[in-house]
Amino acid sequence: MGPDNIKHEIVLIWSWWHATQASSTNPWSLTLPLSVMFEPNGYLFKWSFSFLLCLSAGFWLQPVVSKIPLGSKLSVSDNKFWVSPNGDFSFGFFNGTEHPNLFRVGIRFNSKSIPVEKQAVVWVVGADIMVGNSSYFSLTMDGEMNLFDSLKGVNVWNSKTSQLPIASAALYDNGNFVLLTDNEDIAWQSFDFPADTLLPGQYFSALHTLRAASKNHMSSYYSLFMNASGQLQLRWDSHFTYWTSSSPIGLNFTALLTSDGTLQIQDQRRDTIWSVFGEDHNDTVHYRYLRLDVDGNLRLYSWEEASQTWRHVWQAVENQCNVFATCGYNGICVYTETGSQTCKCPFKLSNESIPRCTIPGRQKCRSGLNLLNYKHTFLYGMYQNDDLVSGISSHQCESLCLKDPLCTAATFMNDGTARCFIKKTPYVSGYSDPSLSSVSFAKLCSDPIAVDPSIVATTSSEETPQKGSKFCVTCVAGAVSGTSVLFVVVQLAIVFIVYKRRRAMKKAVLGYKGPNSNGLTVLSFSEIKDLTKNFEQRIGPTMFKGLLPNKQPVAVKDVKATTTEERKYRVAVSKIGSIHHKNLVKLKGYCCELNHRFLIYEYAENGSLSKYIEDSKLCKKLTWGKRIEICMSVARALSYLHTGCREFVSHGNLKCENVVLDEKLEAKVSEFGLHNVASEMSSSGFSAEMDVEDFGKMVLTLISGCKEDGEVSHWAYKEWIEGNGLNVVDKRINGGVDSEMLDRVLRIAFWCVQMDERMRPSMREVVKVLEGVLSVDPPPPPFTSQRQREEEEESSDAGSELDSGRF
């Protein structure tokens, strides 16, 4: 063998080794030309094979992936699993102790060194989806994964991958479940859809979300995001951030958990710009994971062989009381002498199925009001945003709350910021710590607690000497006896009446709260009639105003889904009730009795957006800035429905009538997901693209003040393309108009109403355009799809315009 031949073989071997190392689609597949090793030249095989084994010893012994063929199926009854080649992970059905007859399907640790009861779950299909004991999971011949629920008789989840060239599936040794093409490229992977856990080697970006498991009525509100600045953030209910990584600000950052126990944030060049370490960093630990726990804290866990336990070696929030809503409605979080946290209510716990720490009502105070001080304490309302007043003193903060009839409590930050937070909800939560420089005030009656003033008045009158008090003792005794008997009879009658009323009201106020009811109130039809006063006040075609027993106004919608099966209706309503966002109208309860189907929503004081657009006086309140703010609010709400929920939710009927304005004229989207409630309405016709189109039409209506009838889009585009964009703006708007913002809004609106739905942007992109983060190109005429244009070009009258009457 000559030097040239040896050199040639070394080059071939090096090319093969380098390519297998660089393969990003499947780290275990050997995809480069092994045929080179077996060329007809015998010397190549004899000489290079032993050299190749030595060179590749570090990775040649890695197990080859066990492929899962199309048509494979797992069922609860079979109790079988798909296992990774190294045996560390398994994919299949499992159940939890909280619901022994319900099952989830997903990935869990499978190592024999970890006891079965401690094999932590790291990924779940559909997050919270639980199915019956005759359910199954299948990989169809079309390359789509389906989860069939035997209880509902339908597929409750699918991967939507039937249009991809899927050839097989596999569970990698790192816990990643993938769908592969014929070339073994990854077409879909579980690492792109994390639930509440990250595994070593799994990237996390602004496109991803970790959400705590729904183990109680509070936990599923916690989530981990990466914000637009590339920082990790823990949030409650998508609006309150209680922890942010102290990392530098930048774009296109990603987070990564490494095998040595480091949580990193990397830039575009994969350089580490921020990191935190677990206590056992660089120790020999075989298994780790990062999880957003149900208490809202982000923790890194390591498996300890010696103690046979999972030990958390790092957590994002050191003081658990600093996690927002740690105590929920149960009061104030404080640390005990043992170092554990507990919840205390310094006020009053309500008598409900889920007790809430309540500041007592102040309507019947006889001796006025005063403020009770709580040092080193921070109070906050759970959902209602606090009013913030800056640059005032502690005494002024007290005075503001005392004078405001709606104020229930206040917190003053004595940390140099001089901020005063005014709370207007009777239900409060918070935390207390000696290190806190804040002081809180709760508004309470100044009446004596032990003595009722009316009793005192009676007692004081008895102390006045009475003449003839010794006369007719028997008369007095008889009168007292008779009065006592009458009093007892009356009291028993009152108790009986009150008891019956309370039983009826308890249903109306508390409702049924099962394990999956999301805290929704369930009302009977008679109770719906009572709270709406027999549907007396209509506020929409199928919407009525109602009043709960606690005097809280609500909006009651008649769904008219009489053909909907009760079980399917309850499942759909429960799904809607689990969705919470500040720009979405909250579902409070529902009625499902015989053929009656009603939904109970929170009430919006100012009614629908369409009412303000159509009214010549009310429209004056819709300034240019307010209209842009409404566009942003609706876009964020739709973006959350499409990508922020555990499952995609389509609105299905977005229009100005379904956008309502609260007392501050802040927009909220109502009646989303109703196509899932009414069985006669097929959900197949509702998609993200349809919502995007409806959003574009709503924006043009809001900007122009003209009701969208098909002609508005045509007219608005013609004005804009001719450089007369200001002609589109509603002439009733008071004040100036931002021309640059107008151009941006019109451009994205025209993209949204493109007839070719493939050209429409996603709602996430729409939000970024409105925020000014993304630029937007000039849109083509939205009234002709690409396919129609091609057909027209082939026809003899290709130059003729489309009949605008179609729109």
C-alpha positions in Angstrom: 0.0 0.0 0.0 1.5 3.3 -1.1 1.5 6.5 0.9 -1.1 8.0 -1.4 -3.5 5.1 -0.7 -3.0 5.4 3.0 -3.6 9.1 2.8 -6.8 8.5 0.8 -8.2 6.1 3.4 -7.4 8.4 6.3 -9.3 11.1 4.6 -12.3 8.8 4.1 -12.3 7.6 7.7 -12.0 11.2 9.0 -14.9 12.3 6.8 -17.1 9.5 8.1 -16.2 10.2 11.8 -16.7 13.9 11.5 -20.1 13.5 9.8 -21.4 11.1 12.4 -20.4 13.5 15.2 -22.0 16.4 13.4 -25.3 14.7 12.8 -28.0 16.7 14.5 -31.1 14.8 13.6 -30.3 11.5 15.3 -27.2 11.2 17.5 -27.4 7.4 17.4 -27.7 6.9 13.6 -24.6 6.2 11.5 -25.7 7.9 8.3 -22.4 8.4 6.5 -20.8 6.2 3.9 -20.1 3.0 5.7 -20.0 1.5 2.2 -16.6 3.1 2.0 -15.3 0.6 4.5 -16.4 -2.2 2.3 -15.2 -1.2 -1.1 -14.0 -4.0 -3.3 -10.4 -3.0 -2.3 -9.6 -5.6 0.3 -6.8 -3.6 1.8 -9.2 -0.8 2.8 -11.4 -3.2 4.8 -8.4 -5.0 6.4 -6.4 -1.9 7.3 -9.0 0.7 8.1 -11.5 -1.4 10.0 -9.4 -1.9 13.1 -8.2 1.7 13.0 -11.8 2.8 12.7 -12.9 0.8 15.8 -10.2 2.4 17.9 -10.9 5.9 16.6 -14.7 5.7 17.2 -14.7 3.7 20.5 -16.1 6.7 22.3 -19.4 6.6 20.4 -19.5 3.4 18.4 -20.8 1.5 21.4 -23.8 3.9 21.7 -27.0 1.8 21.3 -28.8 2.1 18.0 -32.3 3.6 18.2 -35.2 1.1 18.3 -37.6 2.5 15.7 -41.4 2.3 16.3 -43.1 1.5 13.0 -46.2 3.2 11.7 -49.4 1.4 12.9 -48.0 0.8 16.4 -50.4 1.1 19.3 -50.3 1.2 23.1 -53.4 0.6 25.3 -54.1 0.9 29.0 -55.1 -2.7 29.3 -52.0 -4.2 27.6 -49.7 -2.3 30.1 -46.9 -2.2 27.6 -44.3 0.6 27.0 -42.0 1.9 24.4 -38.5 2.0 26.0 -35.4 4.0 25.1 -32.4 1.8 24.0 -30.5 2.5 27.2 -33.6 1.7 29.3 -33.6 5.1 31.1 -37.0 6.3 29.8 -40.3 4.7 28.8 -43.4 6.0 26.9 -46.8 4.7 27.9 -49.8 5.0 30.1 -49.6 5.7 33.8 -52.0 6.8 36.5 -51.7 8.9 39.7 -52.9 8.3 43.2 -55.3 11.3 43.0 -57.4 9.6 40.2 -56.6 5.8 40.3 -59.2 5.1 37.5 -57.9 7.7 35.1 -54.7 7.6 33.0 -52.3 9.9 31.3 -49.9 8.9 28.6 -46.3 10.3 28.4 -42.7 9.8 29.2 -41.2 8.8 32.6 -37.9 7.6 34.0 -37.6 3.8 33.6 -34.1 3.0 35.1 -34.0 -0.1 37.2 -32.0 1.9 39.8 -35.0 4.1 40.5 -38.0 2.4 42.3 -41.2 2.3 40.3 -43.0 4.7 42.7 -40.3 7.3 42.3 -39.9 7.1 38.5 -40.8 10.8 37.8 -43.0 11.8 34.9 -41.1 14.2 32.6 -43.6 14.8 29.7 -47.4 14.2 29.3 -49.4 14.2 26.1 -51.8 17.1 26.1 -50.6 18.2 29.6 -53.8 17.6 31.7 -55.6 15.1 29.5 -56.8 12.1 31.5 -58.5 9.1 29.9 -60.4 6.0 30.9 -59.1 2.5 31.4 -60.0 1.2 27.9 -58.2 4.0 26.1 -55.3 3.7 23.6 -52.5 5.7 21.9 -51.7 5.0 18.3 -49.2 6.0 15.6 -51.3 5.8 12.4 -50.1 4.9 9.0 -50.5 8.5 8.1 -47.8 9.5 10.6 -50.2 11.0 13.1 -50.3 10.3 16.8 -53.8 9.9 18.3 -55.0 9.5 21.9 -58.4 7.9 22.1 -60.4 8.3 25.3 -62.8 5.4 26.0 -64.9 7.5 28.3 -65.7 10.1 25.7 -65.5 7.8 22.7 -63.4 10.3 20.7 -59.8 11.2 20.0 -58.9 13.8 22.6 -55.5 14.7 21.3 -53.5 14.3 18.0 -50.1 15.5 16.8 -51.5 17.1 13.6 -48.6 15.5 11.6 -50.5 13.7 8.9 -49.3 16.1 6.3 -45.6 15.4 7.2 -43.5 12.6 5.6 -43.4 10.5 8.8 -41.7 7.1 8.4 -41.3 6.0 12.1 -41.1 7.1 15.7 -38.4 6.6 18.4 -37.7 7.3 22.0 -34.2 8.6 22.3 -31.9 7.9 25.2 -32.2 11.5 26.4 -36.0 11.2 26.9 -37.0 12.9 23.6 -39.8 11.2 21.7 -39.5 11.9 18.0 -41.2 11.3 14.7 -38.7 10.6 11.9 -38.7 10.9 8.1 -37.2 8.3 5.8 -33.9 10.2 6.0 -34.2 10.1 9.8 -34.7 13.8 10.1 -36.8 14.9 13.1 -40.2 16.1 11.9 -41.7 16.4 15.4 -40.3 16.0 18.9 -41.6 16.2 22.4 -38.8 18.5 23.4 -40.6 21.2 21.4 -43.7 20.9 23.5 -42.6 20.8 27.1 -45.2 20.3 29.9 -43.7 21.2 33.3 -40.3 19.6 33.0 -37.0 20.2 31.1 -34.4 17.4 30.7 -30.7 17.8 30.2 -30.0 18.8 26.6 -33.5 20.2 26.0 -33.6 23.8 24.7 -36.1 26.3 26.0 -36.8 29.5 24.1 -39.4 32.3 23.7 -41.6 29.9 21.8 -41.9 27.5 24.8 -43.8 27.5 28.0 -43.6 25.4 31.2 -46.8 25.2 33.1 -47.3 23.7 36.5 -49.4 20.6 36.7 -53.1 21.0 37.7 -52.9 19.4 41.1 -55.2 22.0 42.8 -57.3 25.0 41.9 -54.2 27.3 42.0 -51.2 25.5 40.6 -52.0 25.6 36.9 -51.8 29.4 36.9 -48.0 29.2 37.3 -45.8 29.2 34.2 -42.2 29.8 33.1 -41.6 32.0 30.1 -38.7 33.5 28.3 -39.6 37.1 27.6 -38.7 39.2 24.6 -35.5 40.3 26.2 -34.2 36.8 26.6 -34.8 36.5 30.4 -36.5 33.6 32.1 -39.6 34.7 34.1 -41.9 32.9 36.5 -45.5 34.3 36.2 -48.8 33.9 37.8 -51.9 33.9 35.6 -49.8 35.4 32.7 -49.9 38.9 34.2 -47.8 38.9 37.5 -44.1 38.2 37.3 -42.6 37.2 40.6 -39.1 36.0 39.5 -36.8 37.1 36.7 -33.4 35.7 35.9 -30.6 38.3 36.3 -29.3 37.6 32.8 -28.2 40.1 30.2 -30.9 41.4 27.8 -30.8 40.3 24.1 -32.6 38.7 21.3 -32.8 35.0 20.2 -31.5 33.6 23.5 -32.2 30.0 24.5 -32.0 28.3 27.9 -30.5 24.9 28.4 -30.2 22.4 31.3 -26.8 20.6 31.0 -26.0 17.1 32.2 -23.7 18.5 35.0 -26.5 20.4 36.7 -26.2 23.8 35.2 -29.1 25.9 34.0 -27.7 28.2 31.2 -28.9 31.0 28.9 -27.0 31.0 25.6 -26.8 33.5 22.9 -27.0 32.9 19.1 -23.4 31.6 19.0 -24.2 29.1 21.8 -22.0 31.1 24.2 -23.1 31.0 27.8 -24.1 34.4 29.1 -25.8 33.4 32.3 -25.9 30.3 34.5 -26.9 28.9 37.9 -25.6 25.7 39.4 -27.1 23.0 41.6 -25.5 22.0 44.9 -24.1 18.9 43.3 -22.7 20.7 40.2 -20.1 18.5 38.5 -20.8 15.6 40.8 -21.4 12.1 39.3 -25.2 12.2 39.0 -26.9 10.0 36.5 -30.4 11.6 36.4 -31.5 15.2 36.6 -34.5 17.3 35.6 -35.8 20.9 36.0 -39.4 21.2 37.0 -42.0 23.9 37.6 -43.6 22.5 40.7 -47.3 22.9 41.7 -46.3 25.5 44.4 -45.0 27.9 41.6 -41.3 27.4 42.3 -38.8 26.3 39.7 -36.5 23.5 41.0 -33.6 21.4 39.8 -33.7 17.8 41.0 -31.0 15.1 41.1 -31.3 11.4 41.8 -29.4 10.3 44.9 -28.4 6.7 44.7 -27.5 6.4 48.4 -30.8 7.7 49.8 -32.9 6.5 46.8 -34.7 9.9 46.6 -35.0 12.9 44.3 -33.3 15.8 46.0 -33.8 19.4 44.8 -30.4 21.0 44.5 -31.5 24.5 43.4 -34.7 26.6 43.3 -35.4 29.9 41.7 -37.2 31.6 44.6 -35.4 30.9 47.9 -38.2 32.2 50.1 -41.3 30.3 49.1 -43.4 33.1 50.6 -42.1 35.3 47.8 -43.9 33.1 45.2 -47.0 34.9 44.2 -50.2 33.3 45.6 -48.4 30.8 47.7 -51.3 30.8 50.2 -53.9 31.5 47.5 -57.0 32.7 49.2 -56.0 31.2 52.6 -54.2 34.3 53.9 -50.7 35.6 54.5 -47.6 33.4 54.1 -45.2 33.5 57.1 -42.2 31.4 58.1 -42.4 29.4 61.3 -39.5 28.8 63.8 -38.8 25.5 62.1 -38.1 27.2 58.8 -41.3 26.0 57.0 -44.0 28.3 55.7 -47.5 28.4 56.8 -50.6 30.4 55.9 -52.4 32.6 58.5 -55.5 34.7 58.1 -55.5 37.7 60.4 -59.1 38.6 59.3 -61.8 36.1 58.7 -62.1 32.8 56.8 -65.2 32.6 54.7 -67.6 29.7 55.1 -67.1 28.2 51.7 -66.0 24.8 50.2 -62.7 26.5 49.6 -62.3 29.0 52.5 -61.0 32.4 51.6 -59.3 35.0 53.8 -61.8 37.9 53.8 -61.7 41.4 55.1 -65.1 41.7 56.8 -67.7 43.9 55.1 -67.9 47.5 56.2 -71.5 48.3 55.1 -73.0 48.2 58.7 -70.2 49.9 60.7 -71.9 52.0 63.4 -68.8 53.6 64.9 -66.9 54.4 61.7 -63.8 52.8 60.2 -60.2 52.5 61.1 -57.1 51.0 59.7 -55.3 48.1 61.4 -51.5 48.1 60.8 -49.5 45.1 59.8 -45.8 45.7 59.8 -43.3 43.9 57.5 -46.3 42.6 55.5 -47.2 42.9 51.8 -50.9 42.4 50.8 -52.2 41.9 47.3 -55.4 41.0 45.6 -55.4 37.7 43.6 -56.8 38.9 40.3 -57.8 42.5 40.6 -54.8 44.7 39.8 -53.9 47.1 42.6 -54.1 50.9 42.1 -50.6 52.3 42.4 -49.9 55.8 43.8 -46.2 56.9 43.9 -44.4 59.7 45.7 -46.5 59.8 48.8 -45.9 59.1 52.5 -47.1 56.2 54.7 -49.7 58.6 56.4 -51.0 59.7 53.0 -51.3 56.1 51.9 -53.4 55.4 55.0 -55.5 58.5 54.4 -56.2 57.5 50.7 -57.5 54.1 51.7 -59.6 55.5 54.5 -61.3 58.0 52.3 -61.8 55.7 49.4 -65.1 53.8 50.0 -63.9 50.9 47.7 -60.5 50.5 49.4 -60.3 47.4 51.5 -56.6 47.4 52.3 -53.4 49.2 51.3 -49.6 48.5 51.3 -46.9 51.1 51.6 -43.4 50.3 50.4 -41.0 52.0 52.8 -38.0 51.1 50.7 -37.3 54.5 49.2 -39.8 54.1 46.3 -42.7 55.6 48.3 -45.2 53.5 46.5 -48.7 52.9 47.8 -50.8 50.0 46.6 -54.6 50.3 47.0 -56.6 47.1 47.1 -60.3 47.0 46.3 -61.2 43.4 46.8 -62.3 41.8 50.1 -60.2 38.7 49.3 -56.5 39.2 50.0 -53.3 37.2 50.1 -49.7 38.2 50.8 -46.6 37.4 52.7 -44.9 38.6 55.9 -41.2 38.6 56.7 -39.1 40.6 59.2 -36.8 41.7 56.3 -39.7 43.4 54.5 -39.8 47.2 54.7 -43.4 47.4 53.8 -46.4 48.1 56.1 -50.0 47.1 55.2 -53.3 48.5 56.4 -56.6 46.7 56.5 -59.9 48.7 56.8 -62.0 47.4 59.6 -65.0 48.6 61.6 -64.1 50.4 64.8 -67.1 48.9 66.6 -66.4 47.0 69.8 -65.9 43.3 69.0 -67.1 41.7 72.3 -70.2 43.9 72.8 -72.9 44.8 70.3 -73.8 48.5 70.8 -77.5 47.7 70.7 -77.1 45.4 73.6 -75.1 48.0 75.4 -77.9 50.5 75.0 -80.3 48.1 76.4 -78.1 47.4 79.4 -77.6 51.1 80.1 -81.3 51.7 80.2 -81.8 49.0 82.8 -79.4 50.7 85.1 -81.8 53.6 85.5 -83.8 53.2 88.8 -87.5 52.4 88.1 -90.2 53.2 90.5 -92.5 50.4 91.4 -90.1 47.8 90.3 -91.1 45.5 93.1 -94.8 45.6 92.2 -96.5 42.5 90.6 -93.6 40.1 90.5 -95.9 37.3 89.2 -97.2 39.5 86.4 -93.6 40.2 85.3 -92.8 36.5 85.6 -95.8 35.5 83.5 -95.1 38.1 80.9 -91.5 37.0 80.6 -92.6 33.3 80.3 -95.1 34.1 77.6 -92.7 36.2 75.8 -90.0 33.6 76.0 -92.2 30.9 74.5 -93.3 33.2 71.7 -89.7 34.2 71.1 -88.6 30.5 70.9 -91.4 29.7 68.4 -90.5 32.7 66.2 -86.8 31.9 66.3 -87.5 28.2 65.3 -89.6 29.5 62.4 -86.9 31.9 61.3 -84.2 29.2 61.6 -86.2 26.9 59.4 -86.8 29.6 56.7 -83.1 30.7 56.8 -82.0 27.1 56.6 -84.0 26.4 53.4 -82.9 29.7 51.8 -79.2 29.0 52.6 -79.4 25.6 51.0 -80.8 27.2 47.9 -78.3 30.1 47.9 -75.4 27.8 48.6 -76.0 26.1 45.3 -76.1 29.5 43.6 -73.1 31.0 45.3 -70.8 28.0 45.6 -72.0 25.6 43.1 -70.5 22.1 42.5 -66.7 22.0 42.5 -65.5 18.7 41.4 -61.8 17.7 40.9 -61.9 19.0 37.3 -64.5 21.8 37.5 -61.9 24.6 37.6 -63.9 26.2 40.3 -66.9 26.9 38.0 -70.3 27.6 39.6 -73.0 25.2 38.5 -76.6 26.6 38.6 -80.0 25.1 38.0 -82.3 26.7 35.4 -84.6 28.1 38.2 -81.5 29.8 39.7 -80.7 31.2 36.3 -84.2 32.6 36.1 -83.8 34.1 39.6 -80.5 35.9 39.0 -81.7 37.3 35.7 -85.2 38.2 37.1 -86.8 35.9 34.5 -84.5 37.3 31.7 -85.7 40.8 32.3 -82.6 42.8 31.1 -81.4 41.8 27.7 -77.9 43.1 26.8 -77.4 41.2 23.6 -79.3 38.9 21.2 -78.7 35.9 23.6 -77.2 37.7 26.5 -78.8 38.8 29.7 -77.7 40.7 32.8 -77.9 38.9 36.1 -77.1 39.6 39.7 -75.6 36.9 42.0 -76.7 36.7 45.7 -73.5 38.6 46.6 -74.7 41.5 44.4 -72.0 40.8 41.9 -73.3 41.5 38.3 -72.8 38.8 35.7 -73.6 38.3 32.0 -75.7 35.2 31.3 -75.6 33.7 27.7 -78.2 31.3 26.4 -76.0 28.9 24.3 -79.1 27.3 22.7 -77.1 24.1 22.4 -80.0 21.9 23.3 -78.7 18.9 21.2 -75.4 18.9 23.0 -74.8 15.8 25.1 -74.5 16.7 28.8 -71.2 15.1 29.4 -69.6 16.7 26.3 -71.1 20.0 27.2 -69.5 19.9 30.7 -66.1 18.8 29.3 -66.2 21.7 26.8 -67.3 24.3 29.4 -64.6 23.0 31.9 -62.0 23.6 29.2 -63.2 27.2 28.6 -63.3 27.8 32.4 -59.6 26.8 32.8 -58.5 29.6 30.5 -57.4 32.8 32.2 -56.0 35.9 30.7 -56.4 39.6 31.5 -57.8 40.3 28.0 -60.3 37.4 28.0 -63.7 37.5 29.7 -63.7 35.0 32.6 -66.2 32.2 32.6 -67.7 32.0 36.1 -70.2 29.2 35.8 -72.8 27.4 33.7 -76.1 25.7 33.7 -76.7 22.2 32.3 -80.1 21.0 33.1 -82.4 19.0 30.8 -82.4 21.0 27.5 -81.2 24.3 29.1 -77.6 25.4 28.4 -76.3 28.7 29.8 -72.9 30.2 30.4 -72.2 32.8 33.2 -69.5 35.3 32.4 -68.0 38.2 34.4 -69.9 41.4 33.6 -68.3 44.2 31.5 -69.5 47.6 32.7 -69.4 49.4 29.4 -70.8 46.7 27.1 -69.6 45.8 23.6 -67.1 47.6 21.4 -69.7 47.7 18.6 -72.0 49.8 20.8 -69.3 52.4 21.2 -68.5 52.4 17.4 -72.1 52.8 16.4 -73.0 55.5 19.0 -72.1 59.1 17.9 -71.5 60.2 21.5 -69.8 57.1 22.9 -67.4 56.9 20.0 -65.8 60.1 21.2 -64.3 58.1 24.0 -62.5 55.9 21.5 -59.5 58.1 20.9 -56.8 57.0 18.4 -54.6 55.7 21.3 -57.5 53.8 22.8 -58.3 52.1 19.5 -54.7 51.0 19.1 -54.7 49.7 22.7 -57.9 47.7 21.9 -56.2 46.2 18.8 -53.3 45.2 21.0 -55.5 43.7 23.7 -57.5 41.6 21.3 -54.4 40.4 19.5 -52.8 39.3 22.7 -55.9 37.5 23.7 -56.1 35.6 20.4 -52.4 34.8 20.6 -52.9 33.4 24.1 -55.8 31.2 22.9 -53.7 29.9 19.9 -50.4 29.3 21.6 -50.6 30.1 25.3 -53.1 27.4 26.4 -52.3 23.8 26.9 -54.3 23.0 23.8 -55.1 25.2 20.8 -58.4 27.1 21.2 -60.1 28.9 18.3 -62.4 31.8 19.0 -64.5 31.0 16.0 -66.6 34.1 15.9 -64.5 37.2 16.6 -66.2 40.5 15.9 -66.8 43.8 17.6 -69.9 42.5 19.3 -67.7 39.9 21.1 -65.2 42.5 22.4 -66.4 44.1 25.6 -65.1 47.1 27.5 -64.7 47.2 31.3 -65.1 50.2 33.6 -61.6 51.4 32.5 -62.5 50.9 28.8 -60.0 48.1 28.7 -60.9 45.5 26.0 -61.7 41.8 26.8 -62.6 39.1 24.3 -65.8 37.2 25.1 -67.5 34.1 23.8 -64.4 32.3 22.8 -64.4 28.5 22.1 -68.2 28.3 21.9 -68.0 26.0 18.9 -66.7 23.4 21.3 -69.8 23.8 23.4 -72.5 23.5 20.7 -72.4 20.0 19.2 -74.4 21.1 16.1 -71.5 23.4 15.2 -68.6 21.4 13.7 -65.3 22.5 15.1 -63.5 21.5 11.9 -64.4 24.7 10.3 -62.7 26.8 12.9 -59.0 27.5 12.7 -56.3 30.0 13.6 -56.4 31.3 10.0 -60.1 32.1 10.4 -59.5 34.0 13.7 -56.7 35.9 12.0 -59.0 37.0 9.2 -61.7 38.0 11.7 -59.2 40.0 13.6 -58.2 41.9 10.4 -61.8 42.7 9.7 -62.3 43.9 13.3 -59.2 46.2 13.1 -60.5 47.8 9.8 -63.9 48.3 11.4 -62.4 49.9 14.6 -60.0 52.2 12.6 -62.6 53.3 10.0 -65.7 53.3 12.2 -67.5 51.5 9.3 -69.2 48.2 9.7 -67.4 45.5 7.8 -69.6 44.3 5.0 -67.0 43.2 2.5 -66.7 46.6 0.8 -64.7 48.2 3.7 -61.6 46.1 3.0 -61.7 46.8 -0.7 -62.1 50.6 -0.1 -59.5 50.8 2.6 -56.9 49.0 0.6 -57.5 51.3 -2.4 -57.1 54.4 -0.3 -54.0 53.1 1.4 -52.3 51.9 -1.8 -52.9 55.4 -3.4 -51.2 57.1 -0.4 -54.4 58.3 1.2 -54.3 56.1 4.4 -55.6 59.0 6.6 -58.9 58.8 4.6 -59.5 55.4 6.2 -59.5 56.8 9.7 -62.8 57.5 11.5 -63.5 61.2 11.2 -65.1 61.2 14.6 -61.8 60.6 16.4 -60.7 63.6 18.5 -57.0 64.5 18.5 -54.2 63.5 16.2 -53.4 60.2 14.5 -50.0 58.6 14.4 -49.3 58.2 10.7 -46.5 55.7 11.2 -48.7 53.6 13.5 -51.6 53.9 11.1 -49.5 52.5 8.2 -48.3 49.6 10.3 -51.8 48.7 11.5 -53.3 48.9 8.0 -50.5 46.8 6.6 -51.0 44.0 9.1 -54.8 44.2 8.8 -54.5 43.7 5.0 -52.2 40.7 5.5 -54.7 39.2 8.0 -57.6 39.3 5.4 -55.7 37.8 2.6 -58.0 35.3 0.8 -55.1 32.8 0.5 -55.0 31.8 4.2 -51.5 30.5 3.8 -50.3 34.1 3.4 -51.9 35.2 6.7 -49.6 35.8 9.7 -49.9 34.1 13.0 -51.4 36.0 15.9 -48.0 35.9 17.7 -46.5 37.7 14.6 -49.4 40.2 14.6 -48.7 41.1 18.3 -45.0 41.7 17.5 -45.8 43.9 14.5 -48.2 46.0 16.6 -45.6 46.2 19.3 -43.0 47.4 16.8 -40.8 44.4 17.3 -41.2 43.1 13.7 -41.4 45.1 10.5 -44.1 44.3 8.0 -43.9 44.4 4.2 -46.5 46.1 1.9 -49.3 43.5 1.4 -50.6 42.5 -2.0 -54.3 43.1 -2.8 -56.1 40.8 -0.3 -59.1 40.1 -2.5 -57.6 37.5 -4.8 -55.9 34.3 -3.8 -52.7 33.1 -5.6 -54.6 30.3 -7.1 -57.3 32.6 -8.5 -54.7 35.0 -9.9 -53.0 32.1 -11.7 -56.3 31.0 -13.2 -57.1 34.5 -14.3 -53.7 34.9 -16.0 -54.5 31.8 -18.1 -57.9 33.0 -19.0 -58.7 35.4 -21.9 -59.9 38.2 -19.6 -56.9 37.9 -17.2 -56.7 41.7 -17.0 -60.2 42.2 -15.8 -60.8 43.0 -12.1 -62.6 40.8 -9.7 -66.2 41.7 -9.0 -66.0 43.6 -5.7 -69.6 42.6 -4.9 -68.3 39.2 -3.8 -66.9 40.7 -0.6 
